[in-house]
């Protein structure tokens, strides 16, 4: 299992476009991918789950990845956060 904490830095937060990129990356994984905000867990493979986070710039999110391709999935998600989801 891999757990990473990120601080959301893109100006508009995790709105529809970056949320869809996150869901797409998580959906390609064979691992279970969970977002955690304020100790509440959300399915990172569900667009409704990700949007229901209501994550804004400066929010702290934990991503938990557990499964056969967790390292590869972790790299993809790190790249998304590091690049501010292309924004």
N, CA, C and O atoms as a GROMACS GRO file, in nm:
protein
  348
    1UNK      N    1   0.084  -0.118   0.000
    1UNK     CA    2   0.000   0.000   0.000
    1UNK      C    3   0.089   0.124   0.000
    1UNK      O    4   0.190   0.131   0.069
    2UNK      N    5   0.048   0.221  -0.079
    2UNK     CA    6   0.117   0.350  -0.086
    2UNK      C    7   0.019   0.458  -0.043
    2UNK      O    8  -0.096   0.460  -0.087
    3UNK      N    9   0.066   0.547   0.043
    3UNK     CA   10  -0.015   0.663   0.085
    3UNK      C   11   0.069   0.787   0.065
    3UNK      O   12   0.184   0.792   0.108
    4UNK      N   13   0.012   0.887  -0.001
    4UNK     CA   14   0.081   1.015  -0.022
    4UNK      C   15  -0.014   1.129   0.010
    4UNK      O   16  -0.134   1.123  -0.016
    5UNK      N   17   0.045   1.231   0.068
    5UNK     CA   18  -0.034   1.351   0.097
    5UNK      C   19   0.006   1.461  -0.001
    5UNK      O   20   0.125   1.484  -0.026
    6UNK      N   21  -0.094   1.527  -0.056
    6UNK     CA   22  -0.072   1.636  -0.150
    6UNK      C   23  -0.147   1.759  -0.101
    6UNK      O   24  -0.251   1.749  -0.036
    7UNK      N   25  -0.092   1.875  -0.132
    7UNK     CA   26  -0.163   2.000  -0.112
    7UNK      C   27  -0.204   2.048  -0.251
    7UNK      O   28  -0.119   2.066  -0.338
    8UNK      N   29  -0.330   2.069  -0.269
    8UNK     CA   30  -0.383   2.110  -0.399
    8UNK      C   31  -0.339   2.253  -0.430
    8UNK      O   32  -0.367   2.345  -0.353
    9UNK      N   33  -0.269   2.271  -0.542
    9UNK     CA   34  -0.214   2.402  -0.574
    9UNK      C   35  -0.276   2.467  -0.698
    9UNK      O   36  -0.253   2.585  -0.723
   10UNK      N   37  -0.354   2.392  -0.776
   10UNK     CA   38  -0.410   2.457  -0.894
   10UNK      C   39  -0.519   2.556  -0.852
   10UNK      O   40  -0.599   2.527  -0.764
   11UNK      N   41  -0.521   2.673  -0.916
   11UNK     CA   42  -0.603   2.786  -0.871
   11UNK      C   43  -0.752   2.757  -0.857
   11UNK      O   44  -0.816   2.810  -0.766
   12UNK      N   45  -0.808   2.676  -0.943
   12UNK     CA   46  -0.953   2.651  -0.940
   12UNK      C   47  -0.990   2.529  -0.857
   12UNK      O   48  -1.107   2.490  -0.853
   13UNK      N   49  -0.893   2.468  -0.791
   13UNK     CA   50  -0.922   2.348  -0.713
   13UNK      C   51  -0.942   2.228  -0.804
   13UNK      O   52  -0.898   2.227  -0.919
   14UNK      N   53  -1.008   2.128  -0.750
   14UNK     CA   54  -1.029   2.003  -0.825
   14UNK      C   55  -1.166   2.008  -0.893
   14UNK      O   56  -1.258   1.936  -0.856
   15UNK      N   57  -1.178   2.096  -0.994
   15UNK     CA   58  -1.304   2.110  -1.068
   15UNK      C   59  -1.312   2.001  -1.175
   15UNK      O   60  -1.231   1.909  -1.175
   16UNK      N   61  -1.408   2.011  -1.265
   16UNK     CA   62  -1.441   1.902  -1.357
   16UNK      C   63  -1.324   1.852  -1.441
   16UNK      O   64  -1.304   1.730  -1.451
   17UNK      N   65  -1.245   1.941  -1.501
   17UNK     CA   66  -1.138   1.894  -1.589
   17UNK      C   67  -1.028   1.820  -1.513
   17UNK      O   68  -0.995   1.708  -1.551
   18UNK      N   69  -0.969   1.878  -1.409
   18UNK     CA   70  -0.868   1.802  -1.337
   18UNK      C   71  -0.925   1.677  -1.268
   18UNK      O   72  -0.856   1.576  -1.256
   19UNK      N   73  -1.049   1.686  -1.223
   19UNK     CA   74  -1.112   1.568  -1.162
   19UNK      C   75  -1.123   1.455  -1.263
   19UNK      O   76  -1.100   1.339  -1.229
   20UNK      N   77  -1.158   1.488  -1.388
   20UNK     CA   78  -1.170   1.384  -1.490
   20UNK      C   79  -1.033   1.324  -1.523
   20UNK      O   80  -1.024   1.204  -1.551
   21UNK      N   81  -0.927   1.404  -1.519
   21UNK     CA   82  -0.792   1.351  -1.541
   21UNK      C   83  -0.753   1.256  -1.428
   21UNK      O   84  -0.692   1.152  -1.453
   22UNK      N   85  -0.787   1.292  -1.307
   22UNK     CA   86  -0.757   1.207  -1.192
   22UNK      C   87  -0.833   1.075  -1.200
   22UNK      O   88  -0.776   0.968  -1.178
   23UNK      N   89  -0.962   1.083  -1.232
   23UNK     CA   90  -1.046   0.963  -1.245
   23UNK      C   91  -0.995   0.875  -1.358
   23UNK      O   92  -0.994   0.752  -1.345
   24UNK      N   93  -0.954   0.936  -1.469
   24UNK     CA   94  -0.902   0.859  -1.582
   24UNK      C   95  -0.775   0.783  -1.541
   24UNK      O   96  -0.762   0.665  -1.572
   25UNK      N   97  -0.683   0.851  -1.474
   25UNK     CA   98  -0.559   0.786  -1.430
   25UNK      C   99  -0.588   0.675  -1.330
   25UNK      O  100  -0.531   0.566  -1.339
   26UNK      N  101  -0.677   0.701  -1.235
   26UNK     CA  102  -0.712   0.599  -1.136
   26UNK      C  103  -0.786   0.483  -1.201
   26UNK      O  104  -0.765   0.367  -1.164
   27UNK      N  105  -0.871   0.514  -1.297
   27UNK     CA  106  -0.950   0.411  -1.365
   27UNK      C  107  -0.868   0.316  -1.448
   27UNK      O  108  -0.910   0.203  -1.473
   28UNK      N  109  -0.751   0.359  -1.492
   28UNK     CA  110  -0.662   0.272  -1.570
   28UNK      C  111  -0.587   0.174  -1.481
   28UNK      O  112  -0.522   0.082  -1.530
   29UNK      N  113  -0.595   0.195  -1.352
   29UNK     CA  114  -0.522   0.113  -1.256
   29UNK      C  115  -0.601  -0.012  -1.218
   29UNK      O  116  -0.724  -0.010  -1.211
   30UNK      N  117  -0.527  -0.120  -1.193
   30UNK     CA  118  -0.589  -0.241  -1.140
   30UNK      C  119  -0.593  -0.237  -0.987
   30UNK      O  120  -0.650  -0.325  -0.923
   31UNK      N  121  -0.533  -0.134  -0.930
   31UNK     CA  122  -0.530  -0.117  -0.785
   31UNK      C  123  -0.652  -0.038  -0.737
   31UNK      O  124  -0.718   0.030  -0.815
   32UNK      N  125  -0.679  -0.050  -0.609
   32UNK     CA  126  -0.782   0.033  -0.547
   32UNK      C  127  -0.720   0.169  -0.517
   32UNK      O  128  -0.613   0.177  -0.457
   33UNK      N  129  -0.787   0.275  -0.560
   33UNK     CA  130  -0.735   0.410  -0.541
   33UNK      C  131  -0.840   0.490  -0.463
   33UNK      O  132  -0.955   0.504  -0.507
   34UNK      N  133  -0.799   0.542  -0.348
   34UNK     CA  134  -0.890   0.612  -0.259
   34UNK      C  135  -0.835   0.750  -0.228
   34UNK      O  136  -0.716   0.766  -0.200
   35UNK      N  137  -0.922   0.850  -0.233
   35UNK     CA  138  -0.887   0.986  -0.190
   35UNK      C  139  -0.940   1.006  -0.049
   35UNK      O  140  -1.051   0.964  -0.017
   36UNK      N  141  -0.861   1.071   0.034
   36UNK     CA  142  -0.903   1.096   0.172
   36UNK      C  143  -0.890   1.246   0.199
   36UNK      O  144  -0.784   1.306   0.180
   37UNK      N  145  -1.001   1.304   0.244
   37UNK     CA  146  -1.002   1.446   0.282
   37UNK      C  147  -1.078   1.457   0.414
   37UNK      O  148  -1.191   1.410   0.425
   38UNK      N  149  -1.014   1.517   0.512
   38UNK     CA  150  -1.076   1.532   0.645
   38UNK      C  151  -1.124   1.397   0.701
   38UNK      O  152  -1.232   1.387   0.757
   39UNK      N  153  -1.040   1.295   0.683
   39UNK     CA  154  -1.067   1.159   0.733
   39UNK      C  155  -1.186   1.090   0.667
   39UNK      O  156  -1.233   0.988   0.717
   40UNK      N  157  -1.236   1.144   0.558
   40UNK     CA  158  -1.346   1.082   0.483
   40UNK      C  159  -1.289   1.028   0.352
   40UNK      O  160  -1.214   1.097   0.284
   41UNK      N  161  -1.326   0.904   0.318
   41UNK     CA  162  -1.272   0.839   0.199
   41UNK      C  163  -1.367   0.850   0.080
   41UNK      O  164  -1.489   0.843   0.094
   42UNK      N  165  -1.306   0.869  -0.038
   42UNK     CA  166  -1.380   0.882  -0.164
   42UNK      C  167  -1.316   0.792  -0.268
   42UNK      O  168  -1.194   0.778  -0.271
   43UNK      N  169  -1.397   0.731  -0.353
   43UNK     CA  170  -1.347   0.646  -0.460
   43UNK      C  171  -1.288   0.734  -0.571
   43UNK      O  172  -1.359   0.812  -0.633
   44UNK      N  173  -1.158   0.719  -0.595
   44UNK     CA  174  -1.090   0.802  -0.696
   44UNK      C  175  -1.123   0.758  -0.838
   44UNK      O  176  -1.084   0.826  -0.934
   45UNK      N  177  -1.193   0.647  -0.854
   45UNK     CA  178  -1.232   0.601  -0.988
   45UNK      C  179  -1.371   0.650  -1.026
   45UNK      O  180  -1.421   0.618  -1.134
   46UNK      N  181  -1.434   0.726  -0.938
   46UNK     CA  182  -1.569   0.777  -0.960
   46UNK      C  183  -1.566   0.929  -0.973
   46UNK      O  184  -1.520   0.998  -0.881
   47UNK      N  185  -1.613   0.981  -1.085
   47UNK     CA  186  -1.614   1.126  -1.104
   47UNK      C  187  -1.701   1.194  -0.998
   47UNK      O  188  -1.667   1.301  -0.949
   48UNK      N  189  -1.813   1.131  -0.964
   48UNK     CA  190  -1.899   1.189  -0.860
   48UNK      C  191  -1.829   1.189  -0.724
   48UNK      O  192  -1.841   1.283  -0.647
   49UNK      N  193  -1.755   1.082  -0.697
   49UNK     CA  194  -1.680   1.075  -0.572
   49UNK      C  195  -1.575   1.184  -0.563
   49UNK      O  196  -1.560   1.249  -0.460
   50UNK      N  197  -1.502   1.203  -0.672
   50UNK     CA  198  -1.395   1.304  -0.674
   50UNK      C  199  -1.453   1.445  -0.666
   50UNK      O  200  -1.403   1.528  -0.591
   51UNK      N  201  -1.558   1.472  -0.741
   51UNK     CA  202  -1.619   1.605  -0.738
   51UNK      C  203  -1.683   1.634  -0.602
   51UNK      O  204  -1.687   1.749  -0.559
   52UNK      N  205  -1.734   1.530  -0.536
   52UNK     CA  206  -1.798   1.552  -0.406
   52UNK      C  207  -1.698   1.590  -0.297
   52UNK      O  208  -1.738   1.633  -0.188
   53UNK      N  209  -1.568   1.575  -0.325
   53UNK     CA  210  -1.466   1.622  -0.232
   53UNK      C  211  -1.478   1.773  -0.209
   53UNK      O  212  -1.456   1.822  -0.098
   54UNK      N  213  -1.514   1.844  -0.314
   54UNK     CA  214  -1.518   1.990  -0.306
   54UNK      C  215  -1.381   2.048  -0.276
   54UNK      O  216  -1.370   2.149  -0.206
   55UNK      N  217  -1.277   1.986  -0.330
   55UNK     CA  218  -1.139   2.025  -0.299
   55UNK      C  219  -1.103   2.158  -0.364
   55UNK      O  220  -1.121   2.178  -0.484
   56UNK      N  221  -1.052   2.249  -0.282
   56UNK     CA  222  -1.012   2.382  -0.327
   56UNK      C  223  -0.861   2.399  -0.313
   56UNK      O  224  -0.794   2.319  -0.248
   57UNK      N  225  -0.809   2.503  -0.376
   57UNK     CA  226  -0.667   2.534  -0.365
   57UNK      C  227  -0.628   2.542  -0.217
   57UNK      O  228  -0.695   2.607  -0.137
   58UNK      N  229  -0.518   2.474  -0.184
   58UNK     CA  230  -0.469   2.474  -0.046
   58UNK      C  231  -0.517   2.357   0.038
   58UNK      O  232  -0.463   2.333   0.146
   59UNK      N  233  -0.618   2.284  -0.011
   59UNK     CA  234  -0.667   2.168   0.063
   59UNK      C  235  -0.564   2.056   0.062
   59UNK      O  236  -0.489   2.039  -0.035
   60UNK      N  237  -0.560   1.981   0.169
   60UNK     CA  238  -0.472   1.866   0.182
   60UNK      C  239  -0.550   1.740   0.148
   60UNK      O  240  -0.657   1.716   0.204
   61UNK      N  241  -0.497   1.659   0.056
   61UNK     CA  242  -0.560   1.534   0.016
   61UNK      C  243  -0.460   1.420   0.035
   61UNK      O  244  -0.341   1.437   0.008
   62UNK      N  245  -0.508   1.306   0.082
   62UNK     CA  246  -0.426   1.186   0.090
   62UNK      C  247  -0.477   1.090  -0.016
   62UNK      O  248  -0.597   1.070  -0.029
   63UNK      N  249  -0.384   1.032  -0.090
   63UNK     CA  250  -0.420   0.929  -0.187
   63UNK      C  251  -0.364   0.798  -0.138
   63UNK      O  252  -0.244   0.786  -0.109
   64UNK      N  253  -0.452   0.699  -0.130
   64UNK     CA  254  -0.413   0.565  -0.087
   64UNK      C  255  -0.430   0.472  -0.206
   64UNK      O  256  -0.537   0.466  -0.267
   65UNK      N  257  -0.324   0.399  -0.239
   65UNK     CA  258  -0.325   0.308  -0.353
   65UNK      C  259  -0.286   0.170  -0.301
   65UNK      O  260  -0.185   0.154  -0.234
   66UNK      N  261  -0.368   0.070  -0.334
   66UNK     CA  262  -0.341  -0.064  -0.287
   66UNK      C  263  -0.376  -0.164  -0.397
   66UNK      O  264  -0.492  -0.174  -0.438
   67UNK      N  265  -0.275  -0.238  -0.443
   67UNK     CA  266  -0.300  -0.338  -0.546
   67UNK      C  267  -0.177  -0.371  -0.627
   67UNK      O  268  -0.066  -0.328  -0.594
   68UNK      N  269  -0.197  -0.447  -0.734
   68UNK     CA  270  -0.084  -0.502  -0.810
   68UNK      C  271  -0.001  -0.400  -0.887
   68UNK      O  272   0.117  -0.425  -0.912
   69UNK      N  273  -0.058  -0.287  -0.923
   69UNK     CA  274   0.019  -0.187  -1.000
   69UNK      C  275   0.025  -0.054  -0.925
   69UNK      O  276   0.023   0.053  -0.986
   70UNK      N  277   0.034  -0.062  -0.792
   70UNK     CA  278   0.030   0.060  -0.711
   70UNK      C  279   0.145   0.155  -0.740
   70UNK      O  280   0.125   0.277  -0.738
   71UNK      N  281   0.265   0.103  -0.766
   71UNK     CA  282   0.380   0.191  -0.792
   71UNK      C  283   0.360   0.270  -0.922
   71UNK      O  284   0.387   0.390  -0.927
   72UNK      N  285   0.314   0.203  -1.025
   72UNK     CA  286   0.289   0.269  -1.154
   72UNK      C  287   0.178   0.374  -1.141
   72UNK      O  288   0.189   0.484  -1.195
   73UNK      N  289   0.072   0.339  -1.070
   73UNK     CA  290  -0.038   0.432  -1.048
   73UNK      C  291   0.008   0.552  -0.968
   73UNK      O  292  -0.030   0.665  -0.997
   74UNK      N  293   0.091   0.528  -0.867
   74UNK     CA  294   0.145   0.635  -0.784
   74UNK      C  295   0.225   0.734  -0.870
   74UNK      O  296   0.212   0.855  -0.853
   75UNK      N  297   0.306   0.683  -0.962
   75UNK     CA  298   0.384   0.770  -1.050
   75UNK      C  299   0.294   0.858  -1.136
   75UNK      O  300   0.319   0.977  -1.152
   76UNK      N  301   0.188   0.799  -1.192
   76UNK     CA  302   0.095   0.875  -1.276
   76UNK      C  303   0.028   0.986  -1.196
   76UNK      O  304   0.015   1.099  -1.244
   77UNK      N  305  -0.015   0.954  -1.076
   77UNK     CA  306  -0.085   1.053  -0.994
   77UNK      C  307   0.011   1.161  -0.945
   77UNK      O  308  -0.027   1.278  -0.937
   78UNK      N  309   0.133   1.123  -0.912
   78UNK     CA  310   0.233   1.224  -0.873
   78UNK      C  311   0.255   1.324  -0.986
   78UNK      O  312   0.265   1.445  -0.962
   79UNK      N  313   0.262   1.273  -1.109
   79UNK     CA  314   0.283   1.361  -1.225
   79UNK      C  315   0.166   1.458  -1.242
   79UNK      O  316   0.186   1.575  -1.274
   80UNK      N  317   0.043   1.410  -1.222
   80UNK     CA  318  -0.074   1.498  -1.234
   80UNK      C  319  -0.069   1.611  -1.131
   80UNK      O  320  -0.089   1.727  -1.165
   81UNK      N  321  -0.041   1.575  -1.007
   81UNK     CA  322  -0.036   1.678  -0.902
   81UNK      C  323   0.081   1.773  -0.923
   81UNK      O  324   0.067   1.893  -0.905
   82UNK      N  325   0.197   1.719  -0.961
   82UNK     CA  326   0.316   1.804  -0.982
   82UNK      C  327   0.294   1.903  -1.096
   82UNK      O  328   0.345   2.015  -1.092
   83UNK      N  329   0.219   1.861  -1.198
   83UNK     CA  330   0.192   1.948  -1.312
   83UNK      C  331   0.065   2.028  -1.299
   83UNK      O  332   0.018   2.086  -1.397
   84UNK      N  333   0.007   2.034  -1.178
   84UNK     CA  334  -0.118   2.108  -1.155
   84UNK      C  335  -0.227   2.067  -1.254
   84UNK      O  336  -0.308   2.150  -1.296
   85UNK      N  337  -0.228   1.940  -1.290
   85UNK     CA  338  -0.330   1.886  -1.380
   85UNK      C  339  -0.333   1.959  -1.514
   85UNK      O  340  -0.438   1.971  -1.576
   86UNK      N  341  -0.217   2.009  -1.556
   86UNK     CA  342  -0.207   2.077  -1.685
   86UNK      C  343  -0.262   2.218  -1.686
   86UNK      O  344  -0.281   2.276  -1.793
   87UNK      N  345  -0.286   2.274  -1.570
   87UNK     CA  346  -0.343   2.410  -1.565
   87UNK      C  347  -0.238   2.512  -1.528
   87UNK      O  348  -0.268   2.631  -1.519
   0.00000   0.00000   0.00000
